Amino acid sequence: MRARSPLKPAMKVIHLSRDEKFLPLMQALFEEAFAGANRWLVERPRRGGLRFFSAGEPVRVRSSWCFRTRCIANDIADADCVVVHGMTRPFAHALRHVRPECLVVWIGWGFDYMRLLDGCLQPLHLPATAALLGHLQPAKGGAVRRWLAPWMARTGAFFAQATQRPPALVSIAPRIDVFSANPADARMLLSVLPQLRGRHHIIPSFTVEDSFSQGPREMAGPDVLLGNSATSSNNHVEALEWLRTRVPAGGRLIVPLNYGNARYARAVAEAGRAALGERFEPLLDWMPLADYNQRIGRCGFVVMNHRRQQAMGNISTALYKGAAVYLRRDNPLFAFFTDLGVTLRAVEPLQDDPALPLQPLDPADRERNRELIEARYGRQRVVAAIRALEGFRV
C-alpha cells in the first residue's frame, strides 16, 4: 500500500452507492465525521425514482452508463477520498478515473465478494432446501420455450459466459487502499484475492442508537424468530423440521418472509403451516419498522440457519436485546461474535439431539452481550472509525 499522511481539513469525499435502505444512516454518520465534505453519486434505480435517498445536494443521481464511461470523470476528478458502498461493475469502472493520490475505500456488502469465498465455505444450501429449490424451478417444455429454443441455443454460450464473469472486485482490487468486511471473511478474502493489498479497517453500517435500540428494550418471551428474509440461504426447511417440537408453550414461530423471493416465501409458508399449524406465523406483508420491532419483542429465541454471513444487523439487535441467538458453527459470524466474547448458542446440538430444548440466556450473559454490542457498535465508536480514514491517505 502506498505511503499515506493525514487528509487535509478541506478534503472532498465522494461516495458511490445504490439506493439502499441502510445507506441514509451511513450518509448521516459520514457527515458527522466529516461535516460538509461529502457528496453522494447514487446509481439511478431501474424502476421509479429514489426510495431512500433524497435527490439534490449533496446527492446526485447518475445512470449506470455514466458510471461505466468517462462521463463520471468530472464528478470524481477532485475527490480526495472515494468510498464505494458495495462493489458493482459500474463502480469498478468509475474508479479507473480517480486521481492516483486519491484514497479508495471499499465497504463490502457480501454480494460483491462472497462468490470468491465458495472454495473456503460450505455449500450455501442444506439438502432439504436444495431439494425445495429444485422443485421451484420453472417446468421444462411448453410452447414458448420450444419457440425460443433455437435462439437460446445460439445465445446460451454468451449468457453463460457473462454470468460466470468474476466479481467486479477482482479487476479493481489493486486500486483499493482500505476495505471493510467481517474479519472472518476478510481473512479468507485476502487469501483468495492476493491482489487486494488494502488495509482492513472495519466501518460498521449500523449503530446501537440508530438501529439496535429501536422498539422494545428487550426481546423476551416464548416466541421464536426464524431467519431474516425470504431467501433460500436461510435454510428454512431444515430449521422447520427441528423447531416444530421445540417452540415453547404459548409461543409461536415467527418467520419474516416479506423481503426476497415471493415464490420461495409461499413455499416456506406452506411448509411452516404443515409443520406447526396455527403456531406458525409468517410475516408475508411489508411492515413499518416500528411495527416489526414491536412484533418480535416477544421472541426470546432467534434462529439463523445460514452457512454464510447474513443478517448481521438482525443478529446484533437480538444480542443487544437479550435474546438467545442460535447460529451454525460453519457460519463465519459464529466465530466473529464468540471472539468478541458474546454468548451464542449453536444450531448443531439441536440437529443432533431431538430432546434438547431451546435454552434462554441467564441474566449475566444477557447483560454482557448487551455491553459487548454497545462497545462495538456505539454511534461514537462508528463515527471514530470513519474519522480514522484520515490516517490512511497521502
Phi, psi and chi 1 to 4 in degrees:
 res  aa     phi    psi   chi1   chi2   chi3   chi4
   1 MET       -  144.1 -177.0  175.7  152.3      -
   2 ARG   -67.3  149.4  -62.8 -177.3  -66.7  -81.0
   3 ALA   -64.3  141.8      -      -      -      -
   4 ARG  -129.7  154.9  -58.0  -79.8  179.8 -175.1
   5 SER  -137.0  167.5   60.6      -      -      -
   6 PRO   -57.5  148.8  -26.4   36.1      -      -
   7 LEU   -67.4  151.0  -69.8  166.7      -      -
   8 LYS   -70.8  150.6  -61.0  175.9 -177.7  178.8
   9 PRO   -57.2  -32.0  -24.8   33.5      -      -
  10 ALA   -95.5   31.2      -      -      -      -
  11 MET   -63.4  160.3   71.0  167.7 -178.8      -
  12 LYS  -119.6  124.7  -64.1 -179.7  180.0  178.0
  13 VAL  -110.9  121.5 -176.5      -      -      -
  14 ILE  -107.5  130.6  -56.2  -66.0      -      -
  15 HIS  -108.7  133.7  -59.5  -99.0      -      -
  16 LEU  -108.2  122.2  -50.5 -176.9      -      -
  17 SER  -153.7  165.2   80.2      -      -      -
  18 ARG   -95.8  173.6  -61.2 -178.5  -60.1  177.1
  19 ASP   -86.8   88.7 -176.2   35.9      -      -
  20 GLU  -121.3  150.8  -61.9  -76.9   -4.0      -
  21 LYS   -65.5  -24.7   62.2 -178.3  178.7  179.9
  22 PHE   -83.5  -14.5  -58.8  109.0      -      -
  23 LEU   -79.9  -27.9  -73.7  171.0      -      -
  24 PRO   -57.4  -33.4  -31.8   39.3      -      -
  25 LEU   -65.8  -43.3  173.4   56.6      -      -
  26 MET   -60.7  -36.6  -68.4  -61.6  -74.1      -
  27 GLN   -60.2  -44.5 -177.4 -177.6   12.0      -
  28 ALA   -66.6  -38.8      -      -      -      -
  29 LEU   -68.2  -43.4  -66.2  171.8      -      -
  30 PHE   -66.4  -34.2  -92.4   88.3      -      -
  31 GLU   -69.0  -35.3 -170.0   60.2   22.2      -
  32 GLU   -66.4  -37.2 -176.9  172.9  -19.9      -
  33 ALA   -73.6  -43.2      -      -      -      -
  34 PHE  -131.4   79.4  -58.0  121.4      -      -
  35 ALA   -61.5  129.3      -      -      -      -
  36 GLY    74.2    3.5      -      -      -      -
  37 ALA  -101.2   -5.7      -      -      -      -
  38 ASN  -102.7  135.3  -59.9  -82.5      -      -
  39 ARG  -127.7  143.0  -65.7 -153.1  -48.6  -91.4
  40 TRP  -116.5  127.9  -69.6   73.2      -      -
  41 LEU  -108.0  108.0  -58.2  177.3      -      -
  42 VAL  -106.0  129.4  179.1      -      -      -
  43 GLU   -67.9  130.6 -175.2  176.4    1.9      -
  44 ARG   -62.3  128.2  178.9  174.6  -69.1  118.2
  45 PRO   -60.4  151.6  -22.8   33.8      -      -
  46 ARG   -66.9  -32.3  -67.0 -176.2  179.1 -178.4
  47 ARG  -128.4  133.3  -66.1 -172.9 -179.9   90.0
  48 GLY    71.6 -170.8      -      -      -      -
  49 GLY   -97.2 -165.8      -      -      -      -
  50 LEU   -68.3  137.9  -63.2 -179.8      -      -
  51 ARG  -103.1  -31.0  -66.4 -178.9   58.0 -163.3
  52 PHE  -115.0  -37.3  -55.4  105.6      -      -
  53 PHE   -87.6  158.7  -79.2  102.1      -      -
  54 SER  -105.9  122.8  -62.0      -      -      -
  55 ALA   -67.5  156.3      -      -      -      -
  56 GLY   108.5  166.6      -      -      -      -
  57 GLU   -52.9  134.2  -67.7  -66.9  -18.5      -
  58 PRO   -95.0   23.8   36.9  -35.2      -      -
  59 VAL  -107.2  124.2  176.3      -      -      -
  60 ARG  -120.9  135.1  -57.1  173.8 -177.0  176.6
  61 VAL   -94.9  133.3 -179.1      -      -      -
  62 ARG  -131.9  146.2  -64.1  -69.3 -176.8  -96.0
  63 SER   -74.0  159.2   67.4      -      -      -
  64 SER   -58.8  -38.6  174.3      -      -      -
  65 TRP   -60.6  -39.3  175.1   84.5      -      -
  66 CYS   -63.2  -43.9 -178.8      -      -      -
  67 PHE   -61.9  -29.8  -77.4  105.1      -      -
  68 ARG   -84.1   -9.8  -67.8  172.5 -178.9  -91.9
  69 THR  -123.3  180.0   65.7      -      -      -
  70 ARG   -68.6   -7.4  -72.8 -164.0   60.6   82.4
  71 CYS   -59.3  -27.5  -70.9      -      -      -
  72 ILE   -77.9  -15.4 -159.0   66.6      -      -
  73 ALA   -57.8  -41.7      -      -      -      -
  74 ASN   -64.2  -30.1  -71.8  -22.3      -      -
  75 ASP   -73.2  -28.4  -75.2  -43.0      -      -
  76 ILE  -116.7    3.4   60.6  178.7      -      -
  77 ALA   -61.2  -33.7      -      -      -      -
  78 ASP  -101.7   14.4   59.8  -12.3      -      -
  79 ALA   -72.2  135.4      -      -      -      -
  80 ASP   -88.1  -25.0  -62.4  -53.5      -      -
  81 CYS  -148.6  130.6  174.3      -      -      -
  82 VAL  -115.2  125.6  171.9      -      -      -
  83 VAL  -111.4  123.0 -178.2      -      -      -
  84 VAL  -104.4  120.1 -178.6      -      -      -
  85 HIS   -98.2   85.7  -59.9  -94.5      -      -
  86 GLY    90.3  111.8      -      -      -      -
  87 MET   -83.9  101.2 -171.7   64.6   72.8      -
  88 THR   -96.7  168.9   64.3      -      -      -
  89 ARG   -64.1  -42.3 -153.7  161.9  -63.8  -81.2
  90 PRO   -59.2  -39.2  -26.9   36.0      -      -
  91 PHE   -69.8  -36.1  -62.6  161.8      -      -
  92 ALA   -62.1  -39.5      -      -      -      -
  93 HIS   -64.5  -41.3  -79.1  -71.3      -      -
  94 ALA   -61.6  -35.2      -      -      -      -
  95 LEU   -65.1  -16.8  -71.0  178.3      -      -
  96 ARG   -70.7   -9.1  -57.8 -176.6 -170.4  -76.7
  97 HIS  -107.8    7.0  -58.7  -70.5      -      -
  98 VAL   -81.5  155.9  -59.8      -      -      -
  99 ARG   -67.6  150.2  -64.3  178.6  -62.7  134.2
 100 PRO   -56.9  -34.6  -24.9   34.0      -      -
 101 GLU   -85.0   -1.0   62.0  -88.6   23.3      -
 102 CYS   -74.9  135.0  177.1      -      -      -
 103 LEU   -77.2  127.8  178.8   73.7      -      -
 104 VAL  -109.3  121.2  173.9      -      -      -
 105 VAL  -117.4  128.3  179.4      -      -      -
 106 TRP  -115.6  122.6  163.0   54.5      -      -
 107 ILE  -101.9  107.8  -61.2  178.6      -      -
 108 GLY   -72.1  143.5      -      -      -      -
 109 TRP  -113.3   -0.7  -85.9   48.5      -      -
 110 GLY    96.8  -54.4      -      -      -      -
 111 PHE   -59.6  -26.4   77.4   84.7      -      -
 112 ASP   -88.6   -8.0   43.5    5.2      -      -
 113 TYR  -139.6  -13.0   67.2   82.2      -      -
 114 MET   -60.7  -32.7 -162.2   57.2   72.3      -
 115 ARG   -62.6  -27.7 -172.3  151.4   55.0   96.8
 116 LEU   -70.0  -20.0  -64.8  171.7      -      -
 117 LEU   -96.1    6.9  -54.5 -174.9      -      -
 118 ASP   -52.6  -41.1  -78.6  -13.5      -      -
 119 GLY   -72.2  -13.5      -      -      -      -
 120 CYS   -99.3  -12.6  -53.3      -      -      -
 121 LEU  -120.5  162.3  -61.6  167.7      -      -
 122 GLN   -68.9  158.6  -65.5  -73.1  -17.2      -
 123 PRO   -53.7  146.7  -25.9   34.2      -      -
 124 LEU   -61.6  -38.0 -173.5   64.9      -      -
 125 HIS  -108.9  139.4  -60.5  119.7      -      -
 126 LEU   -79.5  163.8  -66.3  166.0      -      -
 127 PRO   -55.6  -47.1  -28.3   36.0      -      -
 128 ALA   -66.3  -37.2      -      -      -      -
 129 THR   -67.1  -40.9  -65.9      -      -      -
 130 ALA   -60.5  -39.8      -      -      -      -
 131 ALA   -65.3  -41.5      -      -      -      -
 132 LEU   -60.5  -43.3  172.2   64.0      -      -
 133 LEU   -62.4  -35.2  -65.8  175.2      -      -
 134 GLY   -62.4  -39.8      -      -      -      -
 135 HIS   -69.7  -26.1  -69.4  -52.9      -      -
 136 LEU   -83.9   -6.9  -67.5  179.0      -      -
 137 GLN   -65.0  143.4  -66.7  -61.9  -39.2      -
 138 PRO   -56.2  140.8  -22.3   32.7      -      -
 139 ALA   -62.7  142.9      -      -      -      -
 140 LYS   -76.5  160.2  -64.8 -178.1  178.6 -179.8
 141 GLY    89.7 -165.9      -      -      -      -
 142 GLY    99.7  152.2      -      -      -      -
 143 ALA   -64.0  -43.0      -      -      -      -
 144 VAL   -63.1  -43.2  173.6      -      -      -
 145 ARG   -62.6  -41.8 -171.7  178.1 -178.8   89.2
 146 ARG   -65.0  -37.4  -71.7 -166.1  -63.6  -87.0
 147 TRP   -67.1  -34.0 -179.4   73.9      -      -
 148 LEU   -85.2  -11.8  -71.0  173.4      -      -
 149 ALA   -51.8  -48.3      -      -      -      -
 150 PRO   -60.2  -42.2  -22.9   34.8      -      -
 151 TRP   -65.1  -41.3  178.5   82.4      -      -
 152 MET   -64.1  -35.1  -67.8  172.5   67.3      -
 153 ALA   -65.4  -36.5      -      -      -      -
 154 ARG   -75.5  -34.9  -68.9 -166.8  -61.2  -89.0
 155 THR  -100.8   -9.9   60.7      -      -      -
 156 GLY   -57.6  -42.9      -      -      -      -
 157 ALA   -63.1  -38.4      -      -      -      -
 158 PHE   -63.4  -48.3  168.8   78.7      -      -
 159 PHE   -68.0  -35.0  -75.3  111.9      -      -
 160 ALA   -62.3  -42.1      -      -      -      -
 161 GLN   -65.6  -38.5 -177.5  177.8    7.4      -
 162 ALA   -65.7  -41.0      -      -      -      -
 163 THR   -75.3  -17.5   56.8      -      -      -
 164 GLN   -95.2    4.5  -68.0  171.7    7.9      -
 165 ARG   -60.6  145.9  -71.9 -173.7  -61.4  175.2
 166 PRO   -64.2  156.4   22.8  -33.0      -      -
 167 PRO   -56.2  152.5  -24.8   34.1      -      -
 168 ALA   -56.5  -29.7      -      -      -      -
 169 LEU   -55.8  -34.8  174.6   64.3      -      -
 170 VAL   -60.3  -44.3  173.5      -      -      -
 171 SER   -71.3  -27.3   64.4      -      -      -
 172 ILE  -108.6   -0.6 -156.0   63.4      -      -
 173 ALA   -52.5  -42.6      -      -      -      -
 174 PRO   -62.0  -20.2  -23.4   35.1      -      -
 175 ARG   -87.8   -8.5 -174.9   60.0 -172.6   85.8
 176 ILE   -82.1  127.2  -65.0  169.4      -      -
 177 ASP   -94.5  -35.0  -61.3  -55.1      -      -
 178 VAL  -139.5  137.4  179.8      -      -      -
 179 PHE  -138.0  151.6   75.3   98.8      -      -
 180 SER  -120.8  126.2  174.2      -      -      -
 181 ALA  -159.3  159.9      -      -      -      -
 182 ASN   -50.8  133.6  174.4  -82.2      -      -
 183 PRO   -54.3  -40.0  -28.5   36.4      -      -
 184 ALA   -63.8  -42.5      -      -      -      -
 185 ASP   -66.0  -39.4  -72.4  -10.0      -      -
 186 ALA   -61.2  -40.8      -      -      -      -
 187 ARG   -62.1  -44.1  -72.8 -169.6  -68.5  -90.3
 188 MET   -67.3  -40.0  -69.1 -175.6  -76.3      -
 189 LEU   -63.0  -42.6 -172.2   56.6      -      -
 190 LEU   -65.2  -29.1  -71.1  169.2      -      -
 191 SER   -77.4  -33.6   68.6      -      -      -
 192 VAL   -93.1  -14.1  -59.3      -      -      -
 193 LEU  -129.8   73.7 -169.3   63.3      -      -
 194 PRO   -62.7  -20.9   19.4  -30.7      -      -
 195 GLN   -72.9   -9.2   56.8  -92.4   49.8      -
 196 LEU   -83.5  102.1  178.2   62.4      -      -
 197 ARG  -110.5    8.4  -62.5 -176.1  -70.0  -88.5
 198 GLY   -70.5  162.4      -      -      -      -
 199 ARG   -78.3  137.8  -70.3  -84.5  -61.0  -82.4
 200 HIS   -84.0  123.2 -179.2 -130.9      -      -
 201 HIS  -145.9  114.2  176.8   68.1      -      -
 202 ILE   -77.6  125.9  -62.0  176.9      -      -
 203 ILE  -124.0   98.5  -60.1  176.1      -      -
 204 PRO   -61.5  153.4  -23.6   35.3      -      -
 205 SER   -97.7    8.1  -60.6      -      -      -
 206 PHE  -152.9  165.1   31.4   66.4      -      -
 207 THR  -134.5  161.4   73.2      -      -      -
 208 VAL   -59.5  -48.6  167.5      -      -      -
 209 GLU   -67.3  -38.1  -66.4   85.2  -15.9      -
 210 ASP   -91.5  -18.8  -60.5  -72.5      -      -
 211 SER  -124.4  -64.9  -52.1      -      -      -
 212 PHE   -71.6  -29.9  -50.7  151.2      -      -
 213 SER   -85.4   -2.4   63.4      -      -      -
 214 GLN   -68.8  143.9  -58.9  -57.8  -55.8      -
 215 GLY    82.4 -158.9      -      -      -      -
 216 PRO   -57.5  147.3  -23.0   33.0      -      -
 217 ARG   -66.3  -31.3 -174.0  179.2 -171.7  -82.4
 218 GLU  -125.4  155.4  -66.1 -173.7  -23.3      -
 219 MET  -109.5  107.1  -70.8  176.3   63.5      -
 220 ALA  -150.2  139.8      -      -      -      -
 221 GLY   143.2 -176.1      -      -      -      -
 222 PRO   -86.9   -6.5   32.9  -35.4      -      -
 223 ASP   -75.8  154.4  -69.0  -12.0      -      -
 224 VAL  -120.7  128.0 -179.7      -      -      -
 225 LEU   -96.9  124.1  179.7   67.6      -      -
 226 LEU  -114.6  118.5  170.4   60.7      -      -
 227 GLY    74.0 -178.6      -      -      -      -
 228 ASN  -130.4   -5.3   73.6  -46.3      -      -
 229 SER  -172.6  172.4   61.5      -      -      -
 230 ALA   -88.5   57.5      -      -      -      -
 231 THR  -120.5  141.4   52.7      -      -      -
 232 SER   -67.0  -19.2   55.0      -      -      -
 233 SER   -65.3  -12.1   53.6      -      -      -
 234 ASN   -70.9  -18.3  -78.0  -91.9      -      -
 235 ASN    49.9   54.0  -69.5  -57.6      -      -
 236 HIS   -62.1  -39.7  -70.0   99.0      -      -
 237 VAL   -60.3  -46.2 -179.9      -      -      -
 238 GLU   -63.4  -42.5  -75.5   79.3    3.7      -
 239 ALA   -64.4  -37.8      -      -      -      -
 240 LEU   -60.0  -36.9  -73.0  170.5      -      -
 241 GLU   -63.0  -45.9  175.8   59.9   29.7      -
 242 TRP   -95.6   -0.9   40.8 -100.7      -      -
 243 LEU   -97.4  -17.5  -78.7  175.5      -      -
 244 ARG   -61.3  -26.8   62.2 -170.9  178.4   88.4
 245 THR  -105.0    7.3   58.9      -      -      -
 246 ARG  -114.6   -7.1  -73.9 -170.8  166.5  100.1
 247 VAL   -64.4  124.7  176.3      -      -      -
 248 PRO   -58.2  158.2  -24.6   35.1      -      -
 249 ALA   -56.0  133.0      -      -      -      -
 250 GLY    81.4    0.0      -      -      -      -
 251 GLY  -102.4  168.9      -      -      -      -
 252 ARG  -131.8  156.5  -63.8  164.0   69.3   87.3
 253 LEU   -94.7  114.4 -176.9   63.4      -      -
 254 ILE   -99.5  124.6  -47.7  -58.8      -      -
 255 VAL  -128.8  106.1 -174.8      -      -      -
 256 PRO   -67.7  119.2  -18.6   32.6      -      -
 257 LEU  -132.1   19.6  -63.5  171.0      -      -
 258 ASN   -94.9   12.3   48.3   10.3      -      -
 259 TYR  -143.3  122.2  176.6   78.0      -      -
 260 GLY   128.5 -140.3      -      -      -      -
 261 ASN   -90.9  117.9 -175.2  -71.3      -      -
 262 ALA   -65.8  -38.4      -      -      -      -
 263 ARG   -67.1  -41.8 -166.7  175.5 -174.1 -164.6
 264 TYR   -63.4  -40.2  176.0   79.4      -      -
 265 ALA   -58.9  -44.1      -      -      -      -
 266 ARG   -63.6  -38.9  -70.3 -167.9  -66.4  -89.8
 267 ALA   -66.7  -41.0      -      -      -      -
 268 VAL   -67.7  -40.7  170.8      -      -      -
 269 ALA   -61.1  -40.9      -      -      -      -
 270 GLU   -64.2  -44.4 -178.5  179.0  -17.7      -
 271 ALA   -65.1  -38.3      -      -      -      -
 272 GLY   -66.6  -42.1      -      -      -      -
 273 ARG   -65.6  -36.1  -67.4 -172.8 -176.5  103.8
 274 ALA   -66.3  -34.3      -      -      -      -
 275 ALA   -82.7  -37.9      -      -      -      -
 276 LEU  -123.4   -5.6  -71.8  101.6      -      -
 277 GLY    60.3 -129.6      -      -      -      -
 278 GLU   -72.0  -11.0  -67.1 -176.7   -4.6      -
 279 ARG   -83.9   -0.6  -58.6 -174.6   73.1 -167.1
 280 PHE  -100.5  126.5  177.4   78.2      -      -
 281 GLU  -127.0   94.2 -175.7  178.0  -27.0      -
 282 PRO   -79.7  139.1   29.9  -32.5      -      -
 283 LEU   -98.2   95.4  -55.1 -179.1      -      -
 284 LEU   -97.7  -22.3  -65.3  168.6      -      -
 285 ASP  -105.3  149.3  -61.1  -39.9      -      -
 286 TRP   -58.8  140.3 -179.2   84.3      -      -
 287 MET  -128.4  140.2  -58.8  173.5   67.4      -
 288 PRO   -57.7  148.5  -22.2   32.8      -      -
 289 LEU   -57.2  -39.2 -178.0   59.1      -      -
 290 ALA   -62.2  -40.7      -      -      -      -
 291 ASP   -68.2  -39.7  -67.3  -12.9      -      -
 292 TYR   -63.4  -46.6  174.8   76.2      -      -
 293 ASN   -59.9  -38.5  -73.9  -28.6      -      -
 294 GLN   -66.3  -39.7 -166.5   66.7   38.7      -
 295 ARG   -67.4  -39.0  178.8   60.3 -164.5   88.7
 296 ILE   -85.2    1.9   65.5  173.2      -      -
 297 GLY   -61.9  -23.3      -      -      -      -
 298 ARG   -89.0    3.2  -82.7  172.3   41.7   90.7
 299 CYS   -88.9   98.0  -65.7      -      -      -
 300 GLY   -81.6   -7.2      -      -      -      -
 301 PHE  -131.9  138.3  -54.2   91.0      -      -
 302 VAL  -130.6  127.0  173.1      -      -      -
 303 VAL  -120.3  120.7  177.4      -      -      -
 304 MET  -119.0  111.0  -62.5  -68.7  178.1      -
 305 ASN   -97.2   24.3 -156.0   26.9      -      -
 306 HIS   -74.3  151.4  -47.0   86.9      -      -
 307 ARG   -98.7   -7.3  -78.8 -178.6  143.0  178.3
 308 ARG  -132.9  167.2  -56.5 -170.1 -175.5 -178.5
 309 GLN   -59.2  125.2  179.6 -168.5  163.7      -
 310 GLN  -166.9  155.7 -165.4  169.4  -34.9      -
 311 ALA    63.4   33.5      -      -      -      -
 312 MET   -57.0  -44.6 -175.8   74.4  162.0      -
 313 GLY   -66.4  -41.4      -      -      -      -
 314 ASN   -63.3  -42.6  -58.2   74.3      -      -
 315 ILE   -65.6  -44.9  -65.5  167.7      -      -
 316 SER   -63.6  -39.4  -60.5      -      -      -
 317 THR   -61.1  -45.7  -62.9      -      -      -
 318 ALA   -63.3  -41.5      -      -      -      -
 319 LEU   -64.3  -42.7  -68.3  169.7      -      -
 320 TYR   -62.6  -34.2  177.3   74.2      -      -
 321 LYS   -94.8    6.3  -66.1 -172.3  173.7 -175.3
 322 GLY    92.9    6.8      -      -      -      -
 323 ALA   -72.7  153.8      -      -      -      -
 324 ALA   -82.5  115.3      -      -      -      -
 325 VAL  -103.5  127.3  176.9      -      -      -
 326 TYR  -106.4  123.5  -75.7   78.4      -      -
 327 LEU  -126.6  158.2  -62.9 -175.9      -      -
 328 ARG   -77.0  142.0  -59.9 -174.7   62.5   83.0
 329 ARG   -67.3  -25.0  -72.6 -164.4  177.0   99.6
 330 ASP   -83.4    1.9   51.9   10.9      -      -
 331 ASN   -86.0  124.3 -177.0  -22.6      -      -
 332 PRO   -54.7  -23.4  -25.6   34.1      -      -
 333 LEU   -67.4  -25.0  -71.0 -179.2      -      -
 334 PHE   -61.6  -50.1 -169.6   94.8      -      -
 335 ALA   -66.4  -36.7      -      -      -      -
 336 PHE   -59.3  -49.5  168.5   72.3      -      -
 337 PHE   -72.1  -40.7  -79.5  113.1      -      -
 338 THR   -67.0  -31.9   53.9      -      -      -
 339 ASP   -64.4  -28.4  -74.0  -11.9      -      -
 340 LEU   -74.4  -13.9  -68.4 -179.3      -      -
 341 GLY   100.8    2.4      -      -      -      -
 342 VAL   -70.3  142.9  166.1      -      -      -
 343 THR   -89.5  117.2  -61.6      -      -      -
 344 LEU  -117.7  164.6  -71.2  176.5      -      -
 345 ARG  -110.1  147.0  -58.4  -81.9 -168.7 -115.2
 346 ALA   -97.0  142.1      -      -      -      -
 347 VAL   -69.6  -37.8  160.6      -      -      -
 348 GLU   -55.5  -41.1  -73.7   78.7    0.3      -
 349 PRO   -59.5  -31.9  -26.8   36.5      -      -
 350 LEU   -66.2  -36.8  -61.5  178.6      -      -
 351 GLN   -67.7  -37.7  -62.3  175.3  158.8      -
 352 ASP   -84.3  -27.0  -61.3  -22.2      -      -
 353 ASP  -126.5   99.8 -176.8   -1.9      -      -
 354 PRO   -60.6  -19.8  -20.7   32.2      -      -
 355 ALA   -90.2   -6.2      -      -      -      -
 356 LEU   -77.3  121.5 -173.5   66.6      -      -
 357 PRO   -83.1  163.9   32.1  -35.2      -      -
 358 LEU   -65.8  138.2  -64.0  175.0      -      -
 359 GLN  -119.5  120.2  -61.2  173.9  -32.6      -
 360 PRO   -71.3  162.5   26.8  -33.9      -      -
 361 LEU   -80.0  150.1  -61.9 -179.6      -      -
 362 ASP   -80.4  162.0   61.9   47.0      -      -
 363 PRO   -55.4  -36.6  -27.3   35.8      -      -
 364 ALA   -65.7  -40.8      -      -      -      -
 365 ASP   -69.0  -37.4  -74.0  -24.8      -      -
 366 ARG   -60.9  -45.9  -70.1  164.8   62.9   95.0
 367 GLU   -68.1  -39.0 -175.6   58.3   31.3      -
 368 ARG   -66.3  -41.5  177.7  164.9  172.9   76.6
 369 ASN   -59.1  -42.9  -78.1   -2.9      -      -
 370 ARG   -61.2  -45.1 -177.0 -177.7 -176.5   89.9
 371 GLU   -64.5  -40.1  -68.8  172.0   -4.9      -
 372 LEU   -66.8  -40.3  -69.7  167.8      -      -
 373 ILE   -67.4  -40.0  -64.6  -61.0      -      -
 374 GLU   -61.0  -41.6  -76.8 -178.6  -26.5      -
 375 ALA   -66.0  -32.2      -      -      -      -
 376 ARG   -84.8  -37.4 -177.1   80.8  179.1 -171.0
 377 TYR  -123.0   16.8  -62.9  110.2      -      -
 378 GLY   -59.1  144.9      -      -      -      -
 379 ARG   -56.5  -43.8 -176.0  178.8  178.0  111.8
 380 GLN   -64.6  -33.2  -70.4  -51.0  -53.0      -
 381 ARG   -68.3  -40.5 -171.8 -164.8 -176.6  -73.1
 382 VAL   -65.7  -42.7  175.5      -      -      -
 383 VAL   -62.6  -38.9  170.6      -      -      -
 384 ALA   -63.8  -37.1      -      -      -      -
 385 ALA   -64.4  -35.6      -      -      -      -
 386 ILE   -69.9  -44.3  -66.4  172.1      -      -
 387 ARG   -62.5  -28.0  -73.0 -161.7 -177.8  112.0
 388 ALA   -63.1  -14.6      -      -      -      -
 389 LEU   -60.3  -21.7  -67.2  175.5      -      -
 390 GLU   -57.0  -29.9  -71.0 -178.1  -31.4      -
 391 GLY   -83.1    0.9      -      -      -      -
 392 PHE  -104.7   -3.2  -69.6  104.6      -      -
 393 ARG  -113.0  153.7 -168.1 -179.0  174.9  -83.5
 394 VAL   -58.9      -  170.7      -      -      -
